[in-house]
Amino acid sequence: MRTFAILVILLACENGFTDTIQKWTDESGQVHYGDNPPAAITDNIEHLQIDNSFDPVAYEQAEERNSALYREINQIEKREAAEAKKAEKDLQKYFDQLDKKSREIKREKLKKRQSRELERNRTSIKIKRSSVSKQPTASRYQTRQ
């Protein structure tokens, strides 16, 4: 019984949801919209009928369009997330290659430095040996008596 009474009230009120809006132009040519135009303006008043009734078919169509748009947005977001993940992996791979190359360059520099130090040490040893052999010994300069 209650649902029947509510249904009758809603059907009776359906006409109450339509509104009339008035459109008028003032002396300066500006267009206005409202419920009640000023009393001074009696010319150029246009009554606009606005229907606020609910259209279930249009609602369903809008809901379908919205759900299709949301599905498309979700697909785009997933695709962009996958692309971002791939780009991040590629960037990490690039940084790893740079690190590897940097370590290789440091190793090469270290080897060159060690090679130069070894060569200097060898040269210094050769110089010491040659200077020791060139030094006059006491037996060479001793005079025989």
N, CA, C and O of each residue as an XYZ file, in Angstrom:
580
protein
N       0.815     -1.191      0.000
C       0.000      0.000      0.000
C       0.866      1.267      0.000
O       0.554      2.245     -0.679
N       1.961      1.231      0.774
C       2.853      2.389      0.831
C       3.473      2.686     -0.523
O       3.512      3.837     -0.958
N       3.959      1.641     -1.187
C       4.594      1.844     -2.481
C       3.610      2.423     -3.488
O       3.981      3.245     -4.326
N       2.342      1.988     -3.404
C       1.334      2.541     -4.302
C       1.126      4.027     -4.030
O       0.995      4.821     -4.962
N       1.096      4.401     -2.755
C       0.898      5.810     -2.394
C       2.092      6.647     -2.858
O       1.913      7.752     -3.370
N       3.298      6.128     -2.680
C       4.494      6.857     -3.123
C       4.490      7.003     -4.636
O       4.865      8.050     -5.164
N       4.061      5.943     -5.344
C       4.008      5.993     -6.797
C       3.002      7.040     -7.273
O       3.274      7.777     -8.221
N       1.839      7.107     -6.619
C       0.829      8.095     -6.992
C       1.345      9.510     -6.743
O       1.115     10.404     -7.557
N       2.034      9.716     -5.637
C       2.580     11.047     -5.324
C       3.631     11.449     -6.354
O       3.642     12.587     -6.822
N       4.507     10.521     -6.703
C       5.549     10.828     -7.694
C       4.943     11.139     -9.051
O       5.400     12.057     -9.733
N       3.932     10.398     -9.452
C       3.290     10.677    -10.745
C       2.572     12.023    -10.729
O       2.547     12.736    -11.732
N       1.999     12.356     -9.598
C       1.316     13.642     -9.492
C       2.313     14.788     -9.514
O       2.007     15.870    -10.016
N       3.504     14.561     -8.973
C       4.522     15.618     -8.903
C       5.341     15.733    -10.174
O       6.142     16.660    -10.295
N       5.174     14.838    -11.116
C       6.014     14.868    -12.310
C       5.884     16.194    -13.046
O       6.876     16.715    -13.556
N       4.715     16.730    -13.106
C       4.533     18.028    -13.772
C       5.162     19.155    -12.970
O       5.442     20.216    -13.528
N       5.388     18.960    -11.696
C       5.998     19.988    -10.872
C       7.483     20.145    -11.142
O       8.095     21.116    -10.698
N       8.058     19.219    -11.853
C       9.485     19.288    -12.131
C       9.803     20.098    -13.377
O      10.972     20.288    -13.710
N       8.794     20.568    -14.055
C       9.052     21.431    -15.212
C       9.050     22.881    -14.740
O       8.210     23.284    -13.935
N       9.981     23.640    -15.243
C      10.124     25.035    -14.830
C      10.005     25.932    -16.051
O      10.249     25.517    -17.184
N       9.628     27.161    -15.787
C       9.586     28.167    -16.836
C      10.605     29.239    -16.484
O      10.611     29.790    -15.383
N      11.437     29.505    -17.425
C      12.437     30.547    -17.248
C      12.145     31.620    -18.275
O      11.765     31.329    -19.409
N      12.325     32.845    -17.872
C      12.041     33.950    -18.773
C      13.342     34.589    -19.255
O      14.317     34.712    -18.514
N      13.317     34.979    -20.495
C      14.483     35.611    -21.122
C      14.050     36.989    -21.568
O      13.002     37.136    -22.196
N      14.847     38.011    -21.251
C      14.518     39.368    -21.666
C      15.783     40.152    -21.978
O      16.886     39.771    -21.586
N      15.600     41.234    -22.679
C      16.711     42.099    -23.061
C      16.461     43.463    -22.447
O      15.369     44.018    -22.573
N      17.481     44.007    -21.780
C      17.313     45.326    -21.149
C      17.594     46.439    -22.158
O      17.820     46.181    -23.340
N      17.576     47.689    -21.668
C      17.743     48.846    -22.553
C      19.101     48.874    -23.243
O      19.220     49.367    -24.364
N      20.119     48.348    -22.578
C      21.465     48.388    -23.168
C      21.714     47.224    -24.128
O      22.791     47.131    -24.716
N      20.736     46.344    -24.292
C      20.883     45.235    -25.226
C      21.419     43.963    -24.587
O      21.668     42.981    -25.287
N      21.600     43.962    -23.280
C      22.114     42.797    -22.565
C      20.976     41.799    -22.351
O      19.879     42.175    -21.937
N      21.247     40.518    -22.639
C      20.244     39.464    -22.473
C      20.350     38.925    -21.054
O      21.445     38.676    -20.549
N      19.180     38.748    -20.412
C      19.111     38.228    -19.044
C      18.180     37.033    -19.007
O      17.263     36.916    -19.819
N      18.428     36.142    -18.047
C      17.570     34.986    -17.801
C      17.170     35.008    -16.332
O      17.970     35.385    -15.476
N      15.936     34.605    -16.034
C      15.520     34.562    -14.649
C      14.072     34.151    -14.508
O      13.381     33.891    -15.493
N      13.618     34.095    -13.246
C      12.226     33.737    -12.972
C      11.292     34.921    -13.186
O      10.208     34.784    -13.753
N      11.725     36.061    -12.730
C      10.884     37.261    -12.802
C      11.669     38.425    -13.396
O      12.655     38.872    -12.809
N      11.240     38.916    -14.553
C      11.924     40.094    -15.100
C      11.523     41.333    -14.316
O      10.492     41.325    -13.644
N      12.302     42.383    -14.387
C      11.926     43.619    -13.701
C      10.578     44.130    -14.214
O      10.209     43.899    -15.365
N       9.861     44.819    -13.349
C       8.526     45.320    -13.716
C       8.600     46.336    -14.842
O       7.642     46.473    -15.604
N       9.691     47.040    -14.967
C       9.816     48.081    -15.996
C       9.892     47.461    -17.390
O       9.576     48.131    -18.372
N      10.300     46.211    -17.497
C      10.452     45.582    -18.812
C       9.211     44.725    -19.081
O       8.954     43.745    -18.382
N       8.473     45.102    -20.074
C       7.290     44.322    -20.457
C       7.419     43.811    -21.883
O       6.704     42.889    -22.275
N       8.323     44.396    -22.666
C       8.522     43.970    -24.050
C       9.656     42.937    -24.111
O      10.473     42.834    -23.196
N       9.679     42.211    -25.165
C      10.753     41.252    -25.461
C      10.960     40.218    -24.354
O      12.096     39.817    -24.102
N       9.919     39.790    -23.708
C      10.036     38.723    -22.711
C       9.665     37.417    -23.392
O       8.583     37.273    -23.961
N      10.586     36.476    -23.318
C      10.369     35.171    -23.948
C      10.305     34.134    -22.841
O      11.155     34.128    -21.951
N       9.313     33.260    -22.881
C       9.161     32.201    -21.884
C       9.823     30.936    -22.426
O       9.462     30.442    -23.494
N      10.793     30.422    -21.677
C      11.492     29.205    -22.072
C      11.013     28.061    -21.181
O      11.043     28.178    -19.956
N      10.582     26.979    -21.774
C      10.109     25.820    -21.022
C      11.275     24.845    -20.847
O      11.905     24.449    -21.827
N      11.554     24.469    -19.634
C      12.642     23.540    -19.329
C      12.017     22.286    -18.754
O      11.283     22.341    -17.768
N      12.307     21.172    -19.367
C      11.754     19.901    -18.927
C      12.832     19.155    -18.143
O      13.881     18.821    -18.694
N      12.583     18.900    -16.890
C      13.546     18.218    -16.039
C      13.199     16.753    -15.836
O      13.634     16.149    -14.856
N      12.430     16.177    -16.735
C      12.028     14.776    -16.540
C      13.221     13.857    -16.797
O      14.138     14.197    -17.546
N      13.190     12.736    -16.186
C      14.259     11.746    -16.265
C      14.022     10.837    -17.456
O      12.926     10.300    -17.622
N      15.036     10.660    -18.283
C      14.932      9.782    -19.452
C      15.816      8.557    -19.210
O      17.039      8.652    -19.303
N      15.211      7.412    -18.902
C      16.013      6.227    -18.595
C      16.836      5.737    -19.781
O      17.933      5.214    -19.582
N      16.348      5.886    -20.990
C      17.100      5.441    -22.173
C      18.353      6.287    -22.336
O      19.443      5.765    -22.572
N      18.190      7.589    -22.209
C      19.357      8.475    -22.323
C      20.341      8.197    -21.196
O      21.555      8.247    -21.394
N      19.807      7.902    -20.007
C      20.683      7.588    -18.877
C      21.483      6.325    -19.155
O      22.689      6.287    -18.907
N      20.825      5.293    -19.667
C      21.521      4.040    -19.988
C      22.593      4.264    -21.054
O      23.699      3.731    -20.963
N      22.244      5.067    -22.070
C      23.222      5.349    -23.119
C      24.428      6.105    -22.564
O      25.570      5.811    -22.916
N      24.169      7.067    -21.707
C      25.269      7.826    -21.100
C      26.112      6.924    -20.206
O      27.337      7.040    -20.170
N      25.445      6.027    -19.485
C      26.173      5.106    -18.614
C      27.053      4.165    -19.437
O      28.185      3.880    -19.049
N      26.542      3.684    -20.566
C      27.335      2.823    -21.450
C      28.536      3.586    -22.015
O      29.647      3.058    -22.067
N      28.302      4.833    -22.437
C      29.415      5.642    -22.953
C      30.468      5.864    -21.879
O      31.666      5.758    -22.138
N      30.006      6.175    -20.666
C      30.949      6.407    -19.563
C      31.737      5.153    -19.238
O      32.947      5.219    -19.026
N      31.061      4.002    -19.196
C      31.790      2.772    -18.874
C      32.779      2.433    -19.983
O      33.871      1.937    -19.706
N      32.403      2.700    -21.258
C      33.339      2.476    -22.361
C      34.547      3.410    -22.228
O      35.684      3.000    -22.465
N      34.297      4.653    -21.851
C      35.405      5.600    -21.658
C      36.301      5.168    -20.504
O      37.525      5.265    -20.598
N      35.695      4.690    -19.411
C      36.504      4.233    -18.284
C      37.345      3.017    -18.665
O      38.498      2.905    -18.249
N      36.768      2.099    -19.460
C      37.559      0.947    -19.912
C      38.731      1.407    -20.767
O      39.850      0.916    -20.620
N      38.465      2.355    -21.664
C      39.529      2.877    -22.527
C      40.609      3.574    -21.701
O      41.801      3.416    -21.963
N      40.186      4.339    -20.712
C      41.150      5.024    -19.839
C      41.998      4.005    -19.089
O      43.210      4.180    -18.963
N      41.372      2.943    -18.591
C      42.123      1.907    -17.869
C      43.132      1.228    -18.785
O      44.259      0.949    -18.374
N      42.726      0.959    -20.042
C      43.661      0.359    -20.994
C      44.831      1.288    -21.270
O      45.980      0.848    -21.327
N      44.544      2.563    -21.439
C      45.611      3.544    -21.691
C      46.551      3.614    -20.495
O      47.769      3.645    -20.665
N      45.993      3.637    -19.286
C      46.830      3.693    -18.079
C      47.706      2.458    -17.962
O      48.881      2.563    -17.608
N      47.144      1.274    -18.260
C      47.941      0.036    -18.210
C      49.060      0.077    -19.242
O      50.197     -0.294    -18.954
N      48.724      0.538    -20.462
C      49.737      0.609    -21.514
C      50.845      1.586    -21.135
O      52.025      1.299    -21.333
N      50.464      2.743    -20.588
C      51.468      3.726    -20.180
C      52.309      3.212    -19.021
O      53.509      3.480    -18.960
N      51.686      2.469    -18.095
C      52.450      1.894    -16.984
C      53.457      0.877    -17.504
O      54.595      0.831    -17.036
N      53.042      0.058    -18.474
C      53.963     -0.926    -19.052
C      55.103     -0.227    -19.789
O      56.258     -0.641    -19.687
N      54.779      0.833    -20.530
C      55.819      1.584    -21.243
C      56.780      2.244    -20.263
O      57.987      2.281    -20.503
N      56.254      2.761    -19.168
C      57.107      3.398    -18.157
C      58.016      2.363    -17.513
O      59.189      2.634    -17.258
N      57.478      1.180    -17.251
C      58.288      0.115    -16.651
C      59.400     -0.307    -17.601
O      60.539     -0.507    -17.179
N      59.071     -0.444    -18.891
C      60.079     -0.805    -19.885
C      61.146      0.284    -19.981
O      62.339     -0.015    -20.039
N      60.718      1.539    -19.998
C      61.678      2.651    -20.068
C      62.576      2.658    -18.849
O      63.769      2.944    -18.957
N      62.014      2.345    -17.681
C      62.823      2.295    -16.460
C      63.850      1.171    -16.533
O      64.996      1.344    -16.117
N      63.437      0.007    -17.067
C      64.379     -1.100    -17.233
C      65.486     -0.737    -18.207
O      66.659     -1.022    -17.963
N      65.102     -0.097    -19.326
C      66.094      0.311    -20.320
C      67.081      1.313    -19.723
O      68.282      1.245    -19.984
N      66.568      2.232    -18.928
C      67.424      3.220    -18.290
C      68.373      2.553    -17.293
O      69.552      2.900    -17.226
N      67.862      1.606    -16.528
C      68.707      0.892    -15.575
C      69.784      0.098    -16.313
O      70.931      0.043    -15.869
N      69.418     -0.511    -17.430
C      70.386     -1.253    -18.241
C      71.478     -0.314    -18.751
O      72.660     -0.655    -18.733
N      71.073      0.861    -19.201
C      72.028      1.853    -19.684
C      72.976      2.289    -18.568
O      74.183      2.397    -18.782
N      72.425      2.541    -17.369
C      73.270      2.926    -16.234
C      74.229      1.796    -15.862
O      75.382      2.054    -15.517
N      73.769      0.565    -15.927
C      74.642     -0.567    -15.635
C      75.790     -0.640    -16.645
O      76.933     -0.915    -16.280
N      75.472     -0.392    -17.914
C      76.524     -0.385    -18.942
C      77.524      0.733    -18.681
O      78.730      0.542    -18.836
N      77.023      1.898    -18.285
C      77.924      3.014    -17.970
C      78.831      2.658    -16.791
O      80.032      2.932    -16.815
N      78.243      2.045    -15.758
C      79.041      1.644    -14.596
C      80.107      0.638    -14.994
O      81.254      0.739    -14.557
N      79.739     -0.327    -15.815
C      80.692     -1.344    -16.265
C      81.827     -0.690    -17.047
O      82.999     -0.994    -16.825
N      81.474      0.204    -17.957
C      82.494      0.894    -18.757
C      83.397      1.740    -17.859
O      84.611      1.783    -18.058
N      82.804      2.410    -16.877
C      83.584      3.223    -15.951
C      84.573      2.347    -15.167
O      85.728      2.730    -14.980
N      84.119      1.179    -14.712
C      85.032      0.285    -13.997
C      86.155     -0.205    -14.901
O      87.300     -0.329    -14.466
N      85.822     -0.486    -16.169
C      86.847     -0.922    -17.119
C      87.891      0.174    -17.332
O      89.090     -0.102    -17.357
N      87.438      1.400    -17.481
C      88.360      2.523    -17.684
C      89.244      2.698    -16.455
O      90.446      2.927    -16.593
N      88.678      2.594    -15.259
C      89.478      2.712    -14.039
C      90.508      1.605    -13.964
O      91.651      1.850    -13.579
N      90.112      0.356    -14.335
C      91.068     -0.748    -14.324
C      92.209     -0.492    -15.298
O      93.370     -0.739    -14.974
N      91.883      0.007    -16.501
C      92.917      0.295    -17.496
C      93.868      1.374    -16.998
O      95.082      1.258    -17.166
N      93.325      2.421    -16.387
C      94.171      3.481    -15.839
C      95.072      2.939    -14.749
O      96.252      3.282    -14.681
N      94.514      2.087    -13.890
C      95.311      1.499    -12.816
C      96.433      0.639    -13.391
O      97.565      0.706    -12.914
N      96.132     -0.169    -14.414
C      97.153     -1.002    -15.046
C      98.252     -0.133    -15.665
O      99.436     -0.444    -15.535
N      97.865      0.946    -16.332
C      98.864      1.841    -16.941
C      99.736      2.467    -15.867
O     100.955      2.551    -16.017
N      99.097      2.913    -14.766
C      99.865      3.526    -13.685
C     100.834      2.507    -13.077
O     101.994      2.824    -12.815
N     100.347      1.283    -12.858
C     101.220      0.252    -12.295
C     102.347     -0.081    -13.259
O     103.482     -0.314    -12.843
N     102.031     -0.102    -14.543
C     103.051     -0.384    -15.554
C     104.124      0.703    -15.555
O     105.318      0.411    -15.625
N     103.678      1.981    -15.474
C     104.650      3.079    -15.434
C     105.497      3.010    -14.174
O     106.706      3.236    -14.228
N     104.875      2.699    -13.034
C     105.637      2.600    -11.783
C     106.638      1.453    -11.849
O     107.773      1.575    -11.389
N     106.203      0.342    -12.428
C     107.105     -0.790    -12.566
C     108.281     -0.432    -13.471
O     109.423     -0.789    -13.184
N     107.999      0.266    -14.552
C     109.059      0.685    -15.468
C     110.015      1.656    -14.780
O     111.230      1.564    -14.951
N     109.452      2.607    -13.985
C     110.309      3.524    -13.242
C     111.196      2.772    -12.255
O     112.383      3.067    -12.112
N     110.606      1.813    -11.589
C     111.389      1.031    -10.619
C     112.498      0.258    -11.322
O     113.628      0.210    -10.835
N     112.189     -0.332    -12.438
C     113.211     -1.075    -13.186
C     114.322     -0.139    -13.637
O     115.506     -0.459    -13.536
N     113.915      1.031    -14.140
C     114.900      2.008    -14.590
C     115.766      2.459    -13.422
O     116.984      2.574    -13.551
N     115.143      2.708    -12.304
C     115.898      3.143    -11.135
C     116.850      2.052    -10.661
O     117.961      2.353    -10.226
N     116.437      0.798    -10.738
C     117.318     -0.307    -10.344
C     118.491     -0.401    -11.302
O     119.626     -0.616    -10.879
N     118.222     -0.240    -12.603
C     119.289     -0.290    -13.598
C     120.288      0.836    -13.354
O     121.499      0.630    -13.430
N     119.771      2.023    -13.060
C     120.652      3.165    -12.803
C     121.500      2.884    -11.570
O     122.700      3.159    -11.573
N     120.907      2.350    -10.535
C     121.674      2.052     -9.319
C     122.746      1.014     -9.598
O     123.878      1.149     -9.135
N     122.403     -0.012    -10.345
C     123.378     -1.062    -10.656
C     124.521     -0.498    -11.505
O     125.694     -0.794    -11.276
N     124.143      0.326    -12.494
C     125.193      0.852    -13.353
C     126.074      1.843    -12.595
O     127.274      1.924    -12.856
N     125.497      2.592    -11.666
C     126.314      3.528    -10.909
C     127.200      2.781     -9.933
O     128.311      3.224     -9.640
N     126.737      1.678     -9.436
C     127.562      0.888     -8.521
C     128.729      0.286     -9.297
O     129.851      0.256     -8.793
N     128.487     -0.187    -10.497
C     129.562     -0.805    -11.269
C     130.536      0.239    -11.802
O     131.689     -0.099    -12.073
N     130.128      1.466    -11.958
C     131.000      2.515    -12.468
C     131.821      3.169    -11.363
O     132.774      3.892    -11.655
N     131.486      2.941    -10.151
C     132.235      3.573     -9.069
C     133.639      2.959     -9.004
O     133.804      1.746     -9.130
N     134.609      3.786     -8.813
C     135.968      3.255     -8.734
C     136.132      2.455     -7.443
O     135.723      2.875     -6.360
N     136.703      1.372     -7.596
C     136.954      0.556     -6.412
C     138.351      0.850     -5.902
O     139.180      1.374     -6.645
N     138.618      0.535     -4.690
C     139.904      0.811     -4.065
C     141.005     -0.025     -4.719
O     142.148      0.427     -4.797
N     140.701     -1.174     -5.165
C     141.713     -2.043     -5.746
C     142.172     -1.495     -7.089
O     143.325     -1.727     -7.453
N     141.400     -0.830     -7.801
C     141.802     -0.306     -9.096
C     142.792      0.822     -8.946
O     143.737      0.934     -9.726
N     142.587      1.636     -7.974
C     143.442      2.816     -7.827
C     144.600      2.610     -6.832
O     145.401      3.513     -6.591
N     144.658      1.473     -6.301
C     145.726      1.254     -5.349
C     147.053      1.132     -6.107
O     147.149      0.480     -7.146
N     147.989      1.737     -5.586
C     149.302      1.666     -6.209
C     150.081      0.532     -5.578
O     150.002      0.255     -4.381
N     150.801     -0.074     -6.409
C     151.560     -1.211     -5.895
C     152.851     -0.711     -5.281
O     153.573      0.116     -5.837
N     153.069     -1.192     -4.246
C     154.250     -0.726     -3.535
C     155.267     -1.791     -3.446
O     156.337     -1.576     -2.876
